[in-house]
């Protein structure tokens, strides 16, 4: 189907959907916070149904960009919505699979990854015969577009996995993950795709990187296979364009990849880290609190690895946190208050830095 026609039809459907969602939101019972979730207050649910994740703020705090499988979509596409959850609209092509979208600081353009050049169909799902794996589709490339999804430009030209892109606060560099040199490493490039620099070199998966608010630091998740057996298993899966995310740790470094500090060392799946506005702490998701490894919660830790503290206590999935530009609100994805299996929604709450004196 012609992309412009597809977008027109999608917009018509989503206009009705946004009106319905707003009505549902007004009538919905606010999901209660766990009594131990003292850092959160006045939680609100922004999406209702489907699989919604990785919601990230625009620099002015007025909009959120996210990936979503909803309505008749078979796999994730990129959507923008207002900060209150209203006016959702698809801004990717509607073809292939997309992931990891982010606003440029000026709010006029976005970056995301997509497989649509290889096929308009969704790529085949991962093969779980070897356990839970993440698929690294070689057809993922990084694109920029305006906030209507128009003027699409391809930034990466390699025939391998390029994805997980985010942008420095001053807009000068894009950081992303690539398999172009045989391992999953972090790279940076200019907004036009030029001046590509590799900034991690150790064997293992490096991904999901974000800049600090001042642009001087980066935080990311990484696997570090150590034994010969672990290395062989990692490389065997890598040849199949897949990884097992069972053991990921959180790292910080200078923006050029130097002065690396490992913040976690618990053997769990620690991922989607994001800096606090002060740059001295990191919020991330982990299953370290669940002996069975099934439930993910948000945790925070200082950038020297001290002060580990659990933030969410809901018995479901909580992940993908990001502070609003003013630091007053936290957006995250969660299975809490879901009505169907595999339903993941976007929530926003006020952040309470000093709960003992702030009240709820």
Buried (B, 14 or more C-beta within 10 A) or exposed (E): EEBEEBBEEBBEBBEEBBEEBBEEBEEEEEBEBEEEBBBBBEBBBBBBBBBBBBBBBBBBEEBBBBBBBBEEBEBBBBBBBBBEBEBBBBBBBBBBBBBBBBBBBEEEBBBBBBBBBBEBEBBEEBEEEEEEBEBBBBBBBBBBBBBEBEEBBEBBEEEBBBBBBBBBBEBBBBBBBBBBEEBBBBBBBBBEBEEBEBBBEEBBBBBBBBBBBBBEBBBBBBBBBEEEEBBEBBEEBBEEBBBBBBBBBBBBBBBEBEEBBEBBEEEBBBBBBBBBBEBEBBBBBBBBBEEEBEBBBBBBBBBEBEEBEBBBBBEBBBBBBBBBBEEEBBBBBBBBBBEEEEBBBBBBBBBBEEBEEEEE
